[in-house]
Amino acid sequence: MEAFYRLRRWHQRMTELSVLDLATIATGSSPAQALRESTDLAIASEELGFKRFWVAEHHGMPAVASSSPPVLIAHLAARTSTIRVGSGGVMLPNHAPLVVAEQFATLEALYPQRIDLGLGRAPGTDQRTMRALRRNSALNAEEFPNDVVELYNYFVGSPESPRVPAAVPGVGYLPQLWLLGSSLYSAQLAGVLGYPFAFAYHFSPGPLDAAIAAYRNAFTPSSVLEEPHVMVAVSVICAPTNEEAKWLSGASALSILQLHSGRLGPMPSPKEAEAYDFTSAERSYLDSVLSTHIIGDPVHVSNGLSELVERTGADELILSTRIHGFDDRLRSLQLVATNNLEVRV
């Protein structure tokens, strides 16, 4: 199938759609099966015409198999041929910038003009796992701006710092750099550095408008980017009917509740969610969290995506679809594709 999943903004620019995947481990499944399904989803996303396929770094989470984005990206890029593949993101405080530079320069050398390196400053895990990853308490999120600059210099060279070791591969193999964020801090930093910015609306909706405004106000043209470029991550579940989409979303709701309460486990099924006895407090919490998710039939989803683009002026949207079953996850993306070729806002 060929499609150009794009939304038109009021000034006729095209807002392209991409996919954010977490290699979801569902109940009754395994990490190996989750990784196979991510591969199949990447192949399908390319066939459908999505621009990017990103995987995110998470650690110690029984429902997420994407703990090593560089390894998974290499596999996904090898199984596809045109779609951009990348990280949404690599949690830079967990890693030495030199190591990240070597990994992603290698990927860029292998798959030229197809690799994205999205950088985040959160650990993507709990405190105990964070300490095991970093091995050094001095490596923390407060060093993030310095780490970003150091990482960039490995790709482009740093004549001002001749003592800085060389990354090989490194210079000449610059992937597309992004900063990711859920707050004004990362938005402003992305603007100051002149990087494209991806906002995590799918799990932090509150600061969306303020963060995008802060990014655009702070933006300074750079060798990476001449004009501000915004991508918004949004949770989307699309099914043939609103009723089925809502039923499928029950699994995502229960998974969010389990994470919120520290009861980690594989992605539950809709039947498990249907059988779960939610308290009034839990329902109130989930109603608030899910209010920004776009869940429904193709018309409802199309309208929701259009409204989000009109509100934010986003250059791109990246869709996170957390559904228990792979077939339902794939169908959701296919339905979004079929009904969002050219939606005017």
C-alpha positions, 0 to 999 in steps of 0.5 A: 500500500502507498499513502502519504499520511499528511495533514495540511496546516492553514498555510498549506504546509504538510504535517507528516505522520510517523510512528513511535513504538515501544516493542510492547510485551503483552500478557502471554507474549515475550520480549522476542515476540515483541521485537519481532512485532516491532520489526513487522510494524516498521516494515508495514509503516514503511509500506504505508508511507509513514516518515519515521519509525522511532523506538524509545529507551526504557529499562526494567519495564516488563511491558517494554522490550526497547531497552537498547535503541541502537541495537534495535535500530540497526535491525529495523534499518536492515529490514526496511529501505526508505523509512527513517529509523531512530530513537525517541529517544536515547536517554543521554544521562545514562550514557557516555556521549562518546559511546552514543556518538560511535553507535549512531555514527556507525548506524549513519555510515551503514544507513546514510540519511535514514538515522535519527538521534532523539535525545532525552534527559530523563533516565527512563527508569527507576532510581535503582536501575538508573544507578546500575546504568550510570555507574557514576553518580556524577553523570546526571541530568544537570549535565545534559546541555554539556553532554549534548554539545560534546556529543555533537562535536564528535560528529562534526569535529571540535577544533577548539578542543584538540584534546577531545578524543575522536569518535570513529566512526564520527566526523562526517556521519551526523544523524538527524539530531532531535531534542525530546522533552516534556517541559519548558527546559528541553524546549528552550534548550532545543531552541537555543541549540537550533535543533528540531524539538519533539514534545511528549504530549502523549504522557505530559500534555499540560505544558504542550502550548507553553513548551512549543512557544518557548521553543519557537521564541528561543530558536536560533538558526544553527548548522543543524536547522535553519527554522524551528521544527516541531513534532508532537507525540500523541497517543492514538487508538483507531478502530472501525467503531468508537466502541471498539476503540474505547474497549481496546483502550482499556488495556492501555488505561490499565497499563498506565494505572499499573505504572502509576501505582508501581505494579509493573507487568506486561501489557494487559489485555482488554479482557483483563481491563474489562474484568478489573474493578477500578476504584472511583479514584482510579477512574478519575485519574485515568479520565484525566490522563486519557482525556488527551488521547485520541481514541475512536473511529477513523472520523474521530481520529482524523478530527482529533489529529487535525485539531492538534495540528491546528492548535500547535502548528506542528510540522510532524506528529508521531503516533504512539499506539499502545494496544495489546494485540499486534493485529489491532495495533497494525489495523489502527495505523492502517485506518489512520493512514486510509483516512488521513491522506489530506485533512485540511485544518 
